[in-house]
Amino acid sequence: MNIFDGNTQGNRLEEPLRATERVRSLDQTDVLDRWIIGIDIGGTKTLMLLSSEKPGSEVRERKVPTCATEQPDVFFKWLFDEVAKFCRDSGIGIELVSGIGMGFPGVILDDEGILRSAPAFQWTEQDIRPVIAAYFAGEVYLDNDVNMAAMGEYDRGAAQGHRHCVMVTVGTGIGSALILNGQLYSGQDGAAGEIGHFIVGDEGIDRQYKASSDTFGAFELNTSGTGITQQARRYFTDGPGNTHSLLHSLADGDISQIEARHVFKAAEAGDVAALEILEVPLQYMARGLANIVALLNPSIIVVGGGVAASNPDYYLNEVRSRLSRYTALATKIVVAELGNTAGANGALAAIRLKVLQR
């Protein structure tokens, strides 16, 4: 029996394949492996990785544009159509896929199945596990994309061999994930690691400020790529910036086109304006990491995201030099190794662990 039935209305299952049926068919075909899939679902791109359940197996990759929709049923019909194509193109029988891990750009608990704080997916708060079960009857693991990225770095990236590690992503916003004593820590509501709401100084805080899950926190406003970009543009429109700055030429003379990557490139070249713009973001990032070190005592902090990736040596060296002022505890600060594949690798690692422990 095929898990996917293209002849049924809406591509739903008439009789989803049960675990006992799958195990029996596998027992009858000893030469075949069971397979797992890790999926990193982004607002614009979705990355899938296919591998055997066996650790260290070869990994196959497929990337497709994300079908972002307000209807979970429509989204998962699309997703599992793509999964079926991936398996077919890889010469893998879909009935041999025992589990799928999925990372989402939002807050979600595996044992609850409700996606929250996900701007790219404005779904009504509901348990999406029954929707998934209509298309796939194997094991499923759900988590947010930063947690999955941390699992990926822990499993086969920069955090290998570190049982106490923290991943911090610095991009459009700020995210974090915690692996403590070898286990992912999600917190009560799945929101552990939301360091975008750290308070490390007064910038971004005024009498009107009120934390909200739908808006950037004070830390994000100052340290994210978005925050740095906004500060740089204000520096030239409302501050002391002038046309002599390297930033002006990097943006082709258009202040509205300055981005965080330009600021780091100019700062590395010694541009005074860029150095002034980055002083608060770098200082606040160092303070935020110092708070993490003091509270959790990790052996390593892995920094990922577009900001760090744009100029990793300069960025990390500047953060490390400031961090040494705030903590005496030894913690490695390193750049992420897996790049945009970290989330899918983490989803693969998480579902592998789940199916092998069942």
N, C-alpha and C positions, 0 to 999 in steps of 0.2 A: 504493500500500500504506500502511496506517495503522500507525504505530509501536505503538499500543495495539490489542490484539485482545480485545474483551470476550467473545468466544466461546470462548477457550481457557481451560483449567482454571487457577484462580489468577490469571487475567489476565496470564499470561506470554506472551511472544512466540513464535509458532511459527517465524517467520523474521524476525529483527530487521532493520530497514531499514539497509542499508549506506550508507556515505558516498558511494560512487560513484553509487548509485541516486538518492540525494537530490540530488546535484549535477546529474545528468542531468535529473531532473524540473524542477529550478529553471531550467536552461538553456532548457527548453521553454516556460517561463512567465515571460517577462522582466518582466511587470508586477508579479510578486510579490516581496516581500522575504523574506529569511530572518529568523528570530526567535530570541531568546535569553531565558532565564528565570534570574533570581537568586532564591535561596531562603534565608531566614534561619530556621533550625530552632531553636526555643526549647523549653524544657521544658514550657511550657503553650500557647504560641502559635507559629504558623508563618506567616511573611509571604512572599508571592511577588510578584515584579515581572516583568512581561513587556514586552519592547521589541524593536525592530528591531536588527539587528546594527550599523546605522549609529550612530556616536556622536552624542549630542544628540537622539536620537529620543524621541518621546512614550513615557511609562512608564505602564503599567496595573498596578493593585494588587489583591491578594486576600489576606485574612487569615482563617485558620481555626484552630480549637483543635487542638493537636498530639495525635496518636495515639501516645503514648509506650508502647512495648512492649519486652519483652525479646527479641523475635524480629525481626532485621533484615528478613527476607523479608516478614513481616506489615506492618512499618512502611513499606517501600518500595512494597508493593502499595497501601497507603492513600495514600501521598504521590503516586504517579503517577496514581492515580484522580483526586486533587484537581487535579493538573496538567492532566489531560485535560479536566476540567470548566472550569478556568480558560480554557484555549484555546478550548473550544467556546463558552463565554459571551462571549468576546472576538471571535468570528468568525474565529479563526485556525485554519488547518489544522495539526494536530499534526505532520504530515509535514514542515512547513516550519520546525520548531524544530530549529536546528542545534546548540544547546548549552545546558547547564544548570549553573549554579554553585550550590553548597550550602555554607552555613556551619553548623557544628555547635557545641554547647556542650561542647567537649572538645578534646583534642589529636588532630589527624589530619594526615597528610602526603598531598598529592595523588598522589604517585607510589608510595604504599604502601597507602593505603586502609584502615588499621586505626584505629578510633576508640578512644581511651584517655582516662582521667580524665574521664569523662562521667557524672556521677551520675544524670542523667535517663534515660540509655540504658545499662542494665547488659547490654551485649552481650558475648558471648564474643569475645575478640580474634581477628578474622578480617578478611580483605580483603573489603570490602563492594562493591568495584567489579564483580565478577561478578554480584552480586545486582542491582545497579543496571542492568547490561547486559541482564538478562532483561526489563526493562521499557522501557528507552530505549537506542537504539543511536547516539545522537549524541555530541558531545564533552561531557565532564563535568569540572568542577573542584571539588575538595574542600578545605576549610580550616576552621580554627576560627573561631568567631563574632567574636572580638575582632580577628583579622587581617582578616576581611571588613569589619568596621566601619571599621577604619583605611583600607582600600582605598576604602570609600565616601566617607569624609571627604576623602581624597586626590583622588578622581575628581571629586566635585561638592559638597564640603562645606568645612569650615573650613581644610583643609590644601591646597587648590588652589594650585598654583604653588610648593609647597615640596618639593624633591627629597629633603630629609633631615627626616623628621618622625617623631614618636613619638605614639601614642595611648595614653592611660591611662584605664581605666574604673574608676570607684569606685562600687560598688554593694554587692550582697550579699557579694561578694568583691572582689579587686583583680586586674585584668588589664592587659595591655599588648601593643602590637604595634609593630613597627619597620619603617619604610620608609626604606631607605638608598640613596642615589643613584638614587632613582626606582623601586627594586625592593623588594618585600616580603622581609624576612629572617626565615626560620623557624627556623634553627638545625639542628643535627644530627638531633634527634628531633622537630622541629616545636614545641618548647617554648620557643623564644626569646621573651622578654617575660614570663616567669612571675615578675614582680616581687613577687608576694605573699610570696615567700620571701626578699626583701631583709632584711638585718640592718642596722638603722640606730640601734639603741639596745638597752637591756637589758630593757625591758618585754616580757613574753611569753616571755622566755628564763629557764629555770631548769635545774637539773641533770637533770630528767626530759625536757626538750625534745629532740625528734628530728624533723628535717624528714621529711615524708612527702607523696607526691603525692596522698594521699587526705584530707589534713587541711589546714586553713588554715596558712599560714606566719606567722612572727612579725610581718611587716609588715601582713598582712591582719588579724591579731588586734587591731591597734591603729588602723588607718586606714580599714577598710572600713565600710560602713553597719552591718553586723552587729556589728563590733567596737565602734563608737561606741554603738550601742544597748545592748550588754551593759555597757559601762563606765558609761553613764548610769544604768541600773537598779541596778548595784552601788553607785553613788554614793549612792543613796537608801536602799538596804537595808543596806549594810555601811559606808558612809562618812558624811560630814557633812551630807548632803542634808536639807532640811526642807521643810515645807509652804509656806514663804514664796516658794519658787522659782516662777517662771513655768512651768517644766516641769511642776510638779505640776498646775497648772490646765489646761495644754495636753493633758495625758493624762487629763483629767476625774477627777483625784484617784486614779487607779489607776497605781501605779508600774510595774506589769507591762505597761502599754500605751505607755510612752515609746518613741519611735522616733527615729532619727537626724534626721529632718526636724524634729522638735520641738526637738531640741538646737540646730540651726542657727537656727531661728526665734527661740528664746529668747536665743541669743547675740547675734544682730543687735540685739535690744532691750536688750542690756546686762546680761542676767541673770548674776549672779555664778556660780551653780552651772554653768550652761551653758558659760561661758567657761573655768572650771576643767576641766570634762570634755573640752573640745575642745583644750586646750593640747598634750597629747601627740599626738593624731592629726594636728593641723595641723603641728606641729613635725616629726614623722616623715615626713609627706608631703612637706614642703619638702626634707628631707634626701634622701629617695628621688629626687625630681626633680633635685636637685643632682647626685646620683651619675649619673643618666642623662645630664645635660648634660655632665658632666666626661668621661664615657666615649665618648659618641657625637656630641656637638656638633651636635644637631639645630637647625634654624632655628625650629622650632615644636613645641610639645607641646600636643596636643588632649586635653582632659579631658572624658570623657563618663561615663555611668552615672547611676543614680538619685540618688546623694548630691550630685553637682555640679548636676544638673538641678533639685533641690529648692530651691536658693538659690544660683544660679551667681555672682552679683555678690559676695556676701559671701564665699563659699567661695574663689573665685579670688583676690580681693583679699587675704585673709588668708594664703593660700599664697604669693602673689607677694611680699608684704612680708617673709616669713620666708626665702624662697628667695634674695633679694638679699643676705642675710648669708652664704650658703654658696657662691656662685659669682659670678665677675665676667664670665662669658660671657653675651652677649646672646642670649636665647631667648624667643620669644613664648609665653605661656601663655594659651590661649584655650579657651572652652567649645565642645563639639561642636555642629554646626549641624543634623545630620540626625536627631537623636533616635533613636527606635526603628526608623527605616527605614535606618539606616547599614549594618547587616549585609547586608540584601537588596540595597542599592545597590552595596555592595562585591562581593557575589557576582555581580551583573550586570556590573560592570566587569571582574572577573577572567575571567569566561567570554567576554566580548566580546574581550578581549585574546587569549585562547587560540584562539578560532575564527578571528580575523583573522590570526594568526601561523602557522596550520597550513599 
